[in-house]
């Protein structure tokens, strides 16, 4: 394993223009020969965008393979990317929302989707006023890959937290505006925990609601992270404050608002999402389906 780590690190030191050659090769194999999860991707796109033609779906799928291949080599690059290069390649727009939360004395909950490239958001920790930035990750079966990805997420002064421990950590921490927690919030819960679902992208969608417990019990600042691929190797993330309709968030309100914002993002740039994920595989296990339009 140590040998593999060294090889990955050496590969990550290559310039991105060289790594994108590998991306091009992966794209060619995936799109023209292997068809990685082609049926899953196609079904997800057709159900999410029923108004689009077969030609539209094929074009989105092709662009997805391009973006997905770039994402893979960019994730490898994350092992050694410098703070300077990271901040050049990922622009953080509307940072004022973090300063507002700090002034209000409210810790921040950041909500992002699986929009490329969410892995490059880490350098944000160096530019916002919050002293503690906690990327939240889900435990994987491989100890090797978990350790490596945790190292990546701990770069630039971050303090990564595993998903099963983060809620308790937030409840126990002082709510003073000094902490920010980064959730990839469109995770699919295990079928045994599919308690709540809503209509998202024209489908019954089981959703993760752990952060909703925070919204209804604590006075926190919720921020949506709108990812945009500007061009190859360059991204923007625009931060939007999510406010409650009333004095405080009602049950599931922040969940609905996040998914509505994410849906708007995907309608504008549908090829830049992780369509190979089996996001809707547990939709028949939803115990409490909210039929209200988001």
C-alpha positions in Angstrom: 0.0 0.0 0.0 2.8 2.4 0.8 4.2 1.8 -2.8 0.7 2.6 -4.2 0.6 5.8 -2.2 4.0 6.9 -3.5 2.9 6.1 -7.1 -0.3 8.1 -6.7 1.5 11.0 -5.2 4.1 11.0 -8.0 1.3 10.9 -10.6 -0.5 13.8 -8.8 2.7 15.9 -9.2 2.3 15.9 -13.0 0.9 19.1 -14.5 -2.9 19.0 -15.1 -2.4 19.4 -18.8 -0.6 16.0 -18.7 -3.2 14.4 -16.4 -5.9 15.5 -18.8 -4.3 13.2 -21.4 -5.2 10.4 -19.1 -8.7 11.9 -18.8 -9.0 11.9 -22.6 -8.1 8.2 -22.7 -10.6 7.4 -20.0 -13.3 9.4 -21.8 -12.7 7.5 -25.0 -12.8 4.1 -23.3 -15.9 5.0 -21.3 -17.9 6.6 -24.0 -16.9 4.6 -27.1 -15.8 1.1 -25.8 -16.6 0.2 -22.2 -19.8 2.3 -21.6 -19.2 2.6 -17.9 -22.6 2.4 -16.2 -24.2 3.5 -19.5 -27.6 2.1 -18.7 -27.7 3.7 -15.2 -26.6 7.1 -16.6 -29.1 6.9 -19.5 -32.0 5.9 -17.2 -31.2 8.6 -14.7 -31.1 11.2 -17.4 -34.3 10.1 -19.1 -36.3 10.1 -15.9 -34.8 13.4 -14.7 -35.4 15.2 -18.0 -38.4 13.5 -19.7 -38.9 16.5 -22.0 -35.5 15.9 -23.7 -35.0 13.9 -26.8 -32.8 10.8 -27.2 -30.3 13.0 -29.0 -30.3 15.5 -26.1 -29.8 12.6 -23.6 -26.9 11.2 -25.7 -25.2 14.6 -25.8 -25.5 15.1 -22.0 -24.2 11.6 -21.4 -21.2 12.3 -23.6 -20.4 15.5 -21.8 -20.9 13.7 -18.5 -18.2 11.2 -19.4 -15.9 14.1 -20.2 -16.5 15.8 -16.9 -16.4 12.6 -14.9 -13.0 11.7 -16.5 -11.7 15.2 -15.6 -13.1 14.7 -12.1 -11.1 11.5 -11.6 -7.7 13.0 -12.6 -8.5 16.2 -10.6 -9.1 14.1 -7.5 -5.7 12.5 -8.0 -4.3 16.0 -8.4 -5.8 16.8 -5.0 -3.1 14.7 -3.3 -0.4 17.3 -4.1 -2.2 20.5 -5.4 -0.9 23.6 -3.7 -3.0 26.2 -2.0 -2.1 28.8 -4.6 -3.1 26.6 -7.6 -6.2 25.5 -5.8 -7.3 29.1 -5.3 -6.6 30.0 -8.9 -8.6 27.0 -10.2 -11.5 27.3 -7.8 -13.0 30.8 -7.4 -15.1 31.4 -4.3 -17.9 33.9 -5.2 -20.0 35.8 -2.6 -17.8 35.1 0.4 -19.8 37.9 2.2 -22.3 35.3 3.5 -19.5 33.8 5.7 -18.7 37.2 7.1 -22.4 37.8 7.8 -22.7 34.5 9.7 -19.6 35.3 11.7 -21.0 38.7 12.6 -24.2 37.1 13.7 -22.4 34.5 15.8 -23.8 31.6 13.9 -21.9 28.5 12.8 -22.2 27.6 9.1 -23.6 24.5 7.5 -22.6 24.4 3.8 -24.7 22.2 1.5 -23.3 21.1 -1.8 -24.4 18.5 -4.4 -22.4 15.9 -6.3 -21.6 18.6 -8.9 -18.1 18.6 -10.3 -15.7 19.3 -8.8 -16.8 19.4 -5.2 -13.5 17.9 -4.1 -11.7 21.1 -4.9 -13.6 23.3 -2.4 -11.2 22.6 0.4 -9.1 25.8 0.0 -12.1 27.8 1.1 -10.8 27.3 4.7 -8.0 29.8 4.0 -10.3 32.6 2.8 -13.3 32.7 5.2 -13.3 34.1 8.7 -14.4 30.8 10.4 -11.4 29.3 12.3 -12.6 25.7 12.0 -13.7 24.1 8.7 -14.9 20.6 8.8 -15.5 18.7 5.5 -17.9 15.9 6.2 -17.2 12.5 4.6 -18.8 9.1 4.5 -16.9 6.1 5.6 -15.9 3.7 2.8 -15.1 0.0 2.9 -11.5 0.4 2.0 -9.3 1.7 4.9 -6.6 2.6 2.4 -8.8 4.9 0.4 -10.6 6.4 3.4 -7.2 7.4 4.9 -6.0 8.9 1.6 -9.2 10.9 1.0 -9.2 12.0 4.7 -5.7 13.4 4.1 -6.9 15.2 1.0 -9.8 16.8 2.9 -7.6 17.7 5.8 -5.4 19.9 3.6 -5.3 23.7 3.9 -6.2 23.6 7.6 -9.4 21.6 7.4 -10.6 19.2 10.0 -12.5 16.4 8.4 -15.3 14.6 10.2 -17.0 11.3 9.5 -20.7 11.6 8.8 -21.8 9.5 11.7 -20.0 11.8 14.2 -20.6 15.2 12.8 -24.2 15.9 14.1 -23.1 15.1 17.7 -20.0 17.3 17.2 -22.1 20.2 16.0 -24.6 19.9 18.9 -21.7 19.8 21.4 -19.7 22.7 19.9 -20.2 26.3 20.8 -22.4 28.1 18.3 -20.3 31.2 18.0 -19.7 31.7 14.3 -16.2 30.2 14.3 -17.0 26.9 12.7 -18.1 25.8 9.2 -19.3 22.3 8.2 -19.2 21.2 4.6 -21.9 18.6 3.6 -22.3 16.9 0.3 -26.0 16.9 1.1 -27.5 15.0 -1.8 -26.3 11.6 -0.4 -28.6 8.6 -0.7 -29.4 7.1 2.7 -29.2 3.4 3.2 -32.6 1.7 2.5 -33.0 1.0 6.3 -32.8 4.8 6.9 -35.1 6.0 4.1 -37.6 7.9 6.3 -38.3 10.9 4.1 -38.5 11.6 0.4 -39.6 14.3 -2.0 -39.9 14.9 -5.7 -36.5 15.9 -7.2 -35.8 15.9 -10.9 -39.2 14.4 -11.6 -38.6 11.4 -9.4 -39.5 10.1 -6.0 -36.2 10.7 -4.2 -35.1 9.4 -0.8 -33.1 12.1 0.8 -30.6 12.5 3.7 -32.2 14.7 6.4 -29.6 14.7 9.2 -28.8 18.4 8.7 -32.6 19.2 9.0 -32.3 18.2 12.7 -29.8 21.0 13.0 -32.0 23.6 11.2 -34.9 23.0 13.6 -33.0 22.8 16.8 -30.1 25.3 16.4 -29.8 28.9 15.1 -27.3 28.2 12.3 -26.4 29.8 9.0 -27.2 27.5 6.0 -25.4 28.2 2.8 -25.9 26.5 -0.6 -22.8 25.9 -2.7 -23.6 26.4 -6.4 -20.8 24.7 -8.4 -20.0 25.7 -12.0 -17.4 24.4 -14.4 -16.1 27.5 -16.2 -13.7 25.5 -18.4 -11.5 22.5 -18.1 -9.6 22.8 -14.9 -11.3 25.9 -13.7 -14.4 26.2 -11.5 -16.5 28.7 -9.6 -18.6 28.1 -6.5 -21.2 30.8 -5.7 -22.4 30.8 -2.1 -26.1 31.5 -1.4 -27.5 32.0 2.1 -30.7 29.9 2.7 -33.2 31.7 4.9 -36.3 30.3 6.6 -39.7 31.5 5.5 -40.6 32.3 9.1 -38.6 33.1 12.2 -36.9 29.7 12.1 -36.8 26.7 9.8 -39.8 24.4 9.8 -39.3 20.7 9.6 -37.8 19.6 6.3 -37.8 23.2 5.0 -34.1 23.5 4.5 -34.0 20.0 2.9 -36.6 21.2 0.3 -34.9 24.5 -0.3 -31.5 22.8 -0.9 -33.0 20.3 -3.4 -34.8 23.1 -5.2 -31.5 25.1 -5.6 -29.7 22.0 -6.7 -32.4 21.2 -9.2 -32.1 24.7 -10.6 -28.3 24.2 -11.0 -28.7 20.9 -12.8 -31.4 22.2 -15.1 -28.8 24.9 -16.2 -25.8 22.5 -16.5 -27.1 18.9 -16.5 -23.8 17.2 -17.7 -21.9 18.3 -14.6 -23.5 15.9 -12.1 -22.7 12.4 -10.9 -25.2 10.6 -13.0 -23.5 7.2 -12.6 -24.6 7.1 -9.0 -27.7 4.9 -8.3 -29.4 7.7 -6.5 -32.9 6.4 -6.9 -32.4 2.8 -6.1 -34.3 3.0 -2.8 -37.2 5.1 -3.9 -39.7 2.3 -3.1 -38.5 2.3 0.5 -39.6 5.8 1.3 -41.7 5.8 4.4 -42.8 9.4 4.4 -43.1 10.9 0.9 -43.7 14.7 0.7 -45.8 15.2 -2.5 -45.6 19.0 -2.3 -43.6 20.5 -5.2 -40.2 21.8 -4.1 
